[in-house]
Amino acid sequence: MRLEEVLSEGIGAHNKETDMTTIRQAQAAIDKAGIPLEIVRGEGYHYFIYYKPERNIYETVSVYVPYTNTWSPAEWANQAGVAFVEIYNVLSQRGVEG
């Protein structure tokens, strides 16, 4: 959907690309992008998990998007990238290498 279409139809307008986006599709896109996060659906939101048990690292970043099909798999991968940068910065501030 082009920006002009979103602006003319409004936020949350129908988008065929996201009609059937599932958690599995979103996770597959995240994995394909090489982002080491797992996506989980909560109650009214989603969150990304970065888990390295061998190093005692467990971090999460929440995304307040209630429906998985709000975004395409590519958009979920993009959001996972943003979340990973946030997690990386938190770990760096603590002096921990992820």
C-alpha positions in Angstrom: 0.0 0.0 0.0 1.4 3.4 -1.0 1.6 6.3 1.4 -1.0 8.2 -0.6 -3.5 5.3 -0.2 -2.9 5.1 3.6 -3.4 8.9 4.0 -6.5 8.9 1.8 -8.0 5.8 3.5 -6.8 6.5 7.0 -4.7 4.6 9.6 -5.7 1.0 9.9 -7.1 0.8 6.4 -7.5 -2.5 4.7 -4.2 -4.0 3.5 -4.3 -7.2 1.5 -0.6 -7.9 2.3 -1.3 -8.3 6.0 -4.7 -10.1 5.8 -3.2 -13.5 6.7 0.0 -12.7 8.5 0.6 -15.3 11.2 3.1 -15.6 14.0 4.9 -18.3 12.0 5.2 -16.1 9.0 6.4 -13.2 11.1 9.0 -15.4 12.8 10.1 -16.9 9.5 10.7 -13.3 8.2 12.6 -12.4 11.4 14.8 -15.6 11.1 15.4 -15.0 7.4 16.6 -11.5 8.2 19.1 -13.0 10.7 17.7 -11.3 13.7 18.1 -13.5 16.8 14.7 -12.7 18.4 11.6 -14.8 19.0 8.2 -13.1 18.5 5.4 -14.0 21.0 1.8 -12.8 21.1 0.6 -11.5 24.5 -2.8 -10.3 25.4 -3.3 -7.2 23.2 0.4 -6.9 22.3 3.4 -8.8 21.0 6.9 -9.0 22.4 10.3 -10.0 21.2 12.6 -12.2 23.3 16.3 -12.4 23.2 17.4 -15.4 25.2 20.9 -16.7 25.7 20.7 -19.1 28.7 24.4 -20.1 28.5 25.2 -16.4 29.2 22.3 -15.8 31.6 20.8 -13.2 29.2 17.0 -12.8 28.9 15.6 -9.5 27.5 12.3 -8.5 26.0 10.9 -5.6 24.1 7.1 -5.1 23.8 5.3 -3.9 20.8 1.8 -2.6 21.4 0.1 -4.0 18.3 -2.9 -6.2 19.2 -3.1 -8.3 16.0 -0.4 -10.2 14.2 -2.0 -9.4 10.8 -1.7 -5.6 11.5 1.8 -5.8 9.8 3.2 -7.8 7.0 6.0 -10.4 7.8 8.5 -7.9 6.4 7.2 -5.2 8.7 7.5 -7.6 11.7 11.1 -8.3 10.7 11.8 -4.5 10.6 10.3 -4.1 14.1 12.4 -7.0 15.3 15.5 -5.2 14.0 14.5 -2.1 15.9 13.9 -4.2 19.0 17.3 -5.9 18.7 19.1 -2.6 18.5 17.3 -1.5 21.7 18.3 -4.8 23.4 21.8 -4.5 22.2 22.1 -0.9 23.6 20.7 -2.0 27.0 23.2 -4.9 27.1 26.0 -2.6 26.1 25.1 -0.1 28.8 25.4 -3.0 31.3 28.8 -4.0 29.9 27.4 -7.3 28.6 28.2 -8.6 25.2 25.2 -10.3 23.6 
